[in-house]
Every structure is written in structure tokens, then in C-alpha cells.
Amino acid sequence: PPLIKDEQEELCTSVDQSNSRFPHIKKEQDELCSSQEEAQLGLKQETDTFVVTPHDEENNAPTSQRRCDNDKATKSLTCKVCGKAFRCKSDLNTHHRTHTGEKPYSCGTCGKRFSRQAHLTDHMRCHTGEKPYVCNTCGKSFIQRGALTVHLRLHTGEKPYICNTCGKSFSQRTHLTVHMICHTGEKPYSCGICGKRFCRRDNLVIHLRCHTGEKPYSCGTCGKSFRHTTSLKVHMRNHTGEKPYSFKICRKRFSCSGYLKVHMRCHTGEKPYVCNSCGKRFSRCDPETSVEKIMWALSLKQHVRIDTG
């Protein structure tokens, strides 16, 4: 209707007139509108032109991939001796001790020193008797996590260390290292008394007891002493009657694998030992039991008589 239209025009005119009387208000209103429009336009432009940057792609990548990329990117600290790279300075400092031989952590009980705090912590359990790492299969406990890892391979049968020469596998790296000497023939450990050489240090230690007469392992039943734990273990079977080694052909059982090996020659006819005087061959070199000792002594005595006339 014309009346409503006229009222609207009058209202607009009055508003314009009021704004003309207060120009600063109109200016502020115009600036407010302009700023709001610019903000909305800018937001629209950002939304319309949004592009995923390489950094955003990295953040959207899987966690493991980002960690791997970060590791490569942050390994900026390099050892000046061997060139190995590290992420943080503390790791580099710890590694550097392998070159300098520095061992700043010492045991308050025995004084033994270590290059790492973690190594000292493991060592302290030798004094406290703490064994926090337990095998869930057999219940055996260990001081170090690494020892438990190696032990678990007895249950799983895992042998991750393989000889590149013969293909034989081992559950421990040290066993592979010792085995490799079989191929190289290296014997780095020598006896200072007789000069005999050994491929393993523990074999040298056992050998030295032949010169010193030391027999640190004694039987709790009869008190007999032995130079090696294996000898004591075999001896204990004399008391228990255990005979874990059996021959498949005749089913005869033995307490020691060496006894079984000698017995097998009765079936194979093998005679690896030769008399230096006449060249006659024998299936064994040294007796193992009291009965065999008598029989061996008699046969040798008889053989010597025949040889000497």
C-alpha cells in the first residue's frame, strides 16, 4: 500500500539524516561491515585454495613411518671416530666411551666400573640376588632381559645365528663366533706352561688345572673332585644309575656319550688308534670303566709280549 511505502521511505530518510548528523558513527559502521566482509572473503579464499603441504602429509602419515622419517632426519650427530650417527647428544657421549674406554659408573660393593648406568643396574643384581625376568614356560628367572631372551630359544628352538660356511645355526652369537674358529683353525689362547693352544678361553682355563691340580667341582655324595663340571655331571650318574645314551642296534645304554661312541666301534669295526711299534690298530685308546681297564691292560700286556717276543 502507498501509506506503508511512504512510511518506509520516511524511516530510511530519518536514518540517513541521523547518520549525517553523526558522521563518525556511519564511518565506523562502514568500516565494521568492510572488515567483516574481508574476513569472510579471506576465510572463503583460504578454504577454496587449501592445499596439503608436505608437512601436513607427514603428519597424516602412519605413526611408524613418521617416526622412521624423524629418526633419519634427527640423526644429525656423528661420531668423529667411526662415523656412526645418533639422534641426541647423550647417546653420542655414551657411544664415545667405547672408543675412550671411560667407565664413569662404579659399583659401591665391589668397585667394578661400567660405561653405562643400565649395565651397573644389571650388575648390582649379582649382589642383591634379584632376578626380575622370569620364563613363563619353566619359571626360571634371570638378572638380565637378554639372558631371558636367549633362554627362551631353548623352548622355541630358535637359532637365528647361521654359519655362512657350513650353514649350521646357533641360538647365541658367541656360539657362532666360537664355531667359526673350526673353519679358520685359529687358536688364539695358549698355555703359558706347555704351549698347547686352544680356540676357546674356557678350554684353556680347564687345561691349566692339569698343571695346577685344581679340582673345584666335588661330588656331594662321595666327595670325589673333578676339574670340569661335565665330568662331575657324568660321575653323578654312577650314583643315580641314569643312562641317557642308547645304541639303536643293540639297545644297550650308557651314562656317557663317550662310552656309546666306543661301543659303536664294536659294530662298525672301526679301530682309529695305532701302535707306534708294530702298527696294530685298536678301537680305543684309554679305558673308561674298571672292568674295561682290566681287559684293556691285559690285552695291551699280551700285545706287548707278542711284539717284543
C-alpha positions as CSV (number, residue, x, y, z in Angstrom):
1,P,0.0,0.0,0.0
2,P,1.2,3.6,-0.7
3,L,0.9,4.5,3.0
4,I,3.3,1.8,4.1
5,K,5.7,2.7,1.3
6,D,5.8,6.3,2.4
7,E,6.5,5.4,6.0
8,Q,9.4,3.2,4.9
9,E,10.9,6.0,2.9
10,E,10.5,8.4,5.8
11,L,12.2,5.9,8.1
12,C,15.1,5.5,5.7
13,T,15.4,9.2,5.3
14,S,15.5,9.8,9.1
15,V,18.1,7.1,9.5
16,D,20.2,8.7,6.8
17,Q,19.7,12.1,8.3
18,S,20.7,10.9,11.8
19,N,23.8,9.3,10.2
20,S,24.6,12.6,8.6
21,R,24.5,14.3,11.9
22,F,26.9,11.7,13.4
23,P,29.3,11.0,10.5
24,H,31.8,9.1,12.7
25,I,29.2,6.5,13.6
26,K,28.4,5.9,9.9
27,K,32.1,5.6,9.2
28,E,32.6,3.1,12.0
29,Q,29.6,1.1,10.7
30,D,31.1,1.1,7.1
31,E,34.5,0.0,8.5
32,L,32.9,-2.7,10.5
33,C,31.0,-4.1,7.5
34,S,34.1,-3.9,5.4
35,S,36.2,-5.7,7.9
36,Q,33.6,-8.4,8.3
37,E,33.2,-8.8,4.6
38,E,37.0,-9.0,4.2
39,A,37.3,-11.6,6.9
40,Q,34.6,-13.7,5.4
41,L,36.2,-13.4,1.9
42,G,39.6,-14.3,3.3
43,L,38.2,-17.4,5.0
44,K,36.5,-18.4,1.8
45,Q,39.7,-17.9,-0.2
46,E,41.7,-20.0,2.4
47,T,39.0,-22.7,2.3
48,D,38.9,-22.7,-1.5
49,T,42.6,-22.7,-2.0
50,F,43.6,-25.0,0.9
51,V,46.5,-27.3,-0.2
52,V,48.1,-30.1,1.8
53,T,51.7,-29.3,2.4
54,P,54.5,-31.9,2.7
55,H,54.5,-31.2,6.4
56,D,50.7,-31.9,6.6
57,E,51.3,-35.1,4.6
58,E,53.9,-36.2,7.1
59,N,51.5,-35.6,10.0
60,N,48.8,-37.6,8.2
61,A,51.2,-40.5,7.5
62,P,51.2,-43.6,9.7
63,T,53.0,-43.2,13.1
64,S,55.7,-45.7,12.4
65,Q,56.5,-44.0,9.1
66,R,56.7,-40.6,10.7
67,R,58.9,-42.0,13.4
68,C,61.2,-43.6,10.9
69,D,61.4,-40.3,8.9
70,N,62.1,-38.4,12.0
71,D,64.8,-40.7,13.1
72,K,66.6,-40.2,9.7
73,A,66.1,-36.5,9.9
74,T,67.2,-36.1,13.5
75,K,70.3,-38.4,13.4
76,S,72.5,-35.4,12.8
77,L,75.1,-36.1,15.5
78,T,78.0,-38.1,14.1
79,C,80.9,-39.9,15.9
80,K,84.2,-38.4,14.7
81,V,85.9,-41.8,15.2
82,C,83.7,-44.3,13.4
83,G,81.1,-42.1,11.7
84,K,78.1,-43.6,13.4
85,A,75.1,-41.2,13.7
86,F,72.9,-40.5,16.7
87,R,69.7,-38.6,17.5
88,C,70.8,-36.9,20.7
89,K,74.0,-35.9,22.4
90,S,73.6,-38.2,25.3
91,D,73.6,-41.3,23.0
92,L,76.7,-39.9,21.2
93,N,78.5,-39.4,24.5
94,T,77.7,-42.9,25.7
95,H,78.9,-44.4,22.4
96,H,82.1,-42.4,22.5
97,R,83.1,-44.3,25.7
98,T,83.5,-47.4,23.6
99,H,86.4,-45.6,21.9
100,T,87.9,-43.9,25.0
101,G,87.3,-46.8,27.5
102,E,85.8,-44.4,30.0
103,K,83.7,-46.1,32.7
104,P,82.2,-43.5,35.0
105,Y,79.7,-45.7,36.8
106,S,81.2,-47.8,39.6
107,C,79.7,-50.5,41.9
108,G,79.7,-49.4,45.5
109,T,80.1,-53.0,46.7
110,C,82.9,-54.5,44.6
111,G,84.2,-51.4,42.8
112,K,83.7,-52.8,39.3
113,R,83.2,-50.0,36.8
114,F,80.8,-49.6,33.8
115,S,80.3,-47.3,30.8
116,R,76.5,-47.3,31.2
117,Q,74.2,-46.8,34.1
118,A,72.0,-49.7,32.9
119,H,75.0,-52.0,33.0
120,L,75.6,-51.0,36.6
121,T,72.0,-51.7,37.4
122,D,72.2,-55.2,36.0
123,H,75.4,-55.8,37.8
124,M,74.0,-54.8,41.2
125,R,71.6,-57.7,41.0
126,C,74.5,-60.0,41.3
127,H,74.9,-58.7,44.8
128,T,71.3,-58.4,45.7
129,G,70.2,-61.7,44.1
130,E,67.3,-60.0,42.3
131,K,66.2,-61.8,39.2
132,P,63.2,-59.9,37.8
133,Y,63.0,-61.6,34.4
134,V,61.1,-64.9,34.6
135,C,60.5,-67.5,31.9
136,N,56.7,-68.2,31.7
137,T,57.4,-71.7,30.4
138,C,59.6,-73.2,33.1
139,G,59.7,-70.5,35.7
140,K,63.5,-69.9,35.6
141,S,64.5,-66.3,36.4
142,F,67.3,-64.2,35.2
143,I,69.2,-61.0,36.1
144,Q,69.2,-59.5,32.6
145,R,66.4,-59.4,30.0
146,G,68.9,-60.5,27.3
147,A,69.6,-63.7,29.3
148,L,65.9,-64.5,29.3
149,T,65.7,-63.9,25.5
150,V,68.5,-66.4,24.9
151,H,66.9,-68.9,27.3
152,L,63.6,-68.7,25.6
153,R,65.2,-70.1,22.5
154,L,65.7,-73.4,24.3
155,H,61.9,-73.7,24.4
156,T,61.2,-72.3,20.9
157,G,64.1,-74.0,19.2
158,E,65.0,-70.7,17.5
159,K,68.6,-70.4,16.2
160,P,68.9,-67.1,14.5
161,Y,72.7,-67.1,14.0
162,I,73.8,-69.1,11.0
163,C,77.3,-70.0,9.8
164,N,77.8,-68.8,6.2
165,T,80.4,-71.5,5.6
166,C,78.5,-74.7,6.6
167,G,75.0,-73.5,7.4
168,K,75.0,-74.6,11.0
169,S,72.8,-72.4,13.2
170,F,73.1,-71.3,16.8
171,S,71.0,-69.8,19.5
172,Q,73.7,-67.4,20.6
173,R,76.1,-65.1,18.7
174,T,79.0,-66.2,20.9
175,H,78.5,-69.8,20.0
176,L,78.7,-68.9,16.3
177,T,81.9,-66.9,16.9
178,V,83.5,-69.9,18.6
179,H,82.2,-72.2,15.8
180,M,83.8,-70.1,13.1
181,I,87.2,-70.9,14.5
182,C,86.6,-74.5,13.4
183,H,86.8,-73.2,9.8
184,T,89.6,-70.8,10.3
185,G,91.7,-73.1,12.5
186,E,92.6,-70.2,14.7
187,K,93.7,-71.0,18.3
188,P,94.4,-67.7,20.0
189,Y,94.6,-69.0,23.6
190,S,97.9,-70.7,24.6
191,C,99.0,-72.3,27.8
192,G,101.9,-70.5,29.3
193,I,103.3,-73.7,30.8
194,C,103.3,-76.3,28.0
195,G,102.4,-74.1,25.0
196,K,99.3,-76.0,24.0
197,R,96.8,-73.8,22.2
198,F,93.1,-73.6,22.3
199,C,90.3,-71.9,20.3
200,R,88.3,-71.0,23.5
201,R,89.4,-69.3,26.7
202,D,87.3,-71.6,28.9
203,N,89.1,-74.7,27.4
204,L,92.4,-73.1,28.4
205,V,91.2,-72.5,31.9
206,I,90.2,-76.2,32.2
207,H,93.5,-77.3,30.8
208,L,95.5,-75.2,33.3
209,R,94.0,-77.3,36.0
210,C,96.0,-80.2,34.7
211,H,99.2,-78.3,35.7
212,T,97.8,-76.8,39.0
213,G,95.9,-80.0,40.1
214,E,92.9,-77.9,40.9
215,K,89.6,-79.8,41.1
216,P,86.9,-77.3,42.1
217,Y,83.9,-79.5,41.4
218,S,83.2,-82.1,44.1
219,C,80.5,-84.8,44.4
220,G,78.1,-84.2,47.2
221,T,77.6,-88.0,47.7
222,C,81.1,-89.4,47.8
223,G,83.3,-86.3,47.9
224,K,85.2,-87.1,44.7
225,S,86.5,-83.9,42.9
226,F,86.7,-83.1,39.3
227,R,88.3,-80.4,37.1
228,H,85.2,-79.8,35.0
229,T,81.5,-79.6,35.6
230,T,80.8,-82.1,32.8
231,S,83.0,-84.7,34.5
232,L,81.0,-84.2,37.7
233,K,77.7,-84.5,35.9
234,V,78.8,-87.8,34.3
235,H,80.1,-89.1,37.6
236,M,76.8,-88.4,39.4
237,R,75.1,-90.9,37.1
238,N,77.1,-93.6,38.8
239,H,75.0,-92.8,41.9
240,T,71.7,-92.2,40.2
241,G,72.0,-95.0,37.7
242,E,70.9,-92.7,34.9
243,K,72.0,-93.9,31.4
244,P,70.6,-91.3,28.8
245,Y,72.6,-92.6,25.8
246,S,71.4,-95.7,24.0
247,F,72.5,-97.5,20.8
248,K,69.7,-98.2,18.3
249,I,71.0,-101.5,17.1
250,C,71.5,-103.4,20.4
251,R,69.6,-101.1,22.7
252,K,72.5,-101.0,25.1
253,R,72.5,-97.9,27.3
254,F,75.4,-95.8,28.6
255,S,75.9,-93.0,31.1
256,C,78.2,-91.0,28.9
257,S,78.3,-90.2,25.2
258,G,81.9,-91.2,25.1
259,Y,81.1,-94.7,26.2
260,L,78.5,-95.0,23.5
261,K,81.0,-93.9,20.9
262,V,83.5,-96.6,21.9
263,H,80.7,-99.2,22.0
264,M,79.6,-98.3,18.4
265,R,83.1,-99.4,17.2
266,C,82.2,-103.0,18.2
267,H,79.5,-102.9,15.5
268,T,81.4,-100.8,12.9
269,G,84.8,-102.4,13.4
270,E,86.5,-99.0,13.5
271,K,90.0,-99.0,15.0
272,P,91.3,-95.5,15.0
273,Y,94.2,-96.0,17.4
274,V,97.6,-97.4,16.1
275,C,100.5,-98.9,18.0
276,N,103.7,-96.9,17.2
277,S,105.8,-100.1,17.4
278,C,104.1,-102.5,15.1
279,G,101.2,-100.6,13.6
280,K,98.5,-102.7,15.1
281,R,95.2,-100.9,15.4
282,F,92.8,-100.7,18.3
283,S,89.2,-99.4,18.8
284,R,90.0,-97.4,21.9
285,C,92.9,-95.5,23.4
286,D,92.0,-95.2,27.1
287,P,89.8,-97.3,29.4
288,E,86.7,-95.7,30.9
289,T,85.4,-98.3,33.5
290,S,87.2,-100.5,36.0
291,V,86.3,-103.8,34.1
292,E,87.3,-102.4,30.8
293,K,90.5,-101.1,32.4
294,I,91.5,-104.6,33.4
295,M,90.6,-106.1,30.0
296,W,92.4,-103.3,28.2
297,A,95.5,-103.7,30.4
298,L,95.6,-107.5,29.8
299,S,95.1,-107.1,26.0
300,L,97.9,-104.4,25.9
301,K,100.2,-106.5,28.0
302,Q,99.6,-109.6,25.8
303,H,100.1,-107.5,22.7
304,V,103.4,-106.1,24.0
305,R,104.7,-109.6,24.9
306,I,103.9,-110.8,21.4
307,D,105.5,-107.7,19.9
308,T,108.7,-108.0,22.0
309,G,108.9,-111.8,21.9
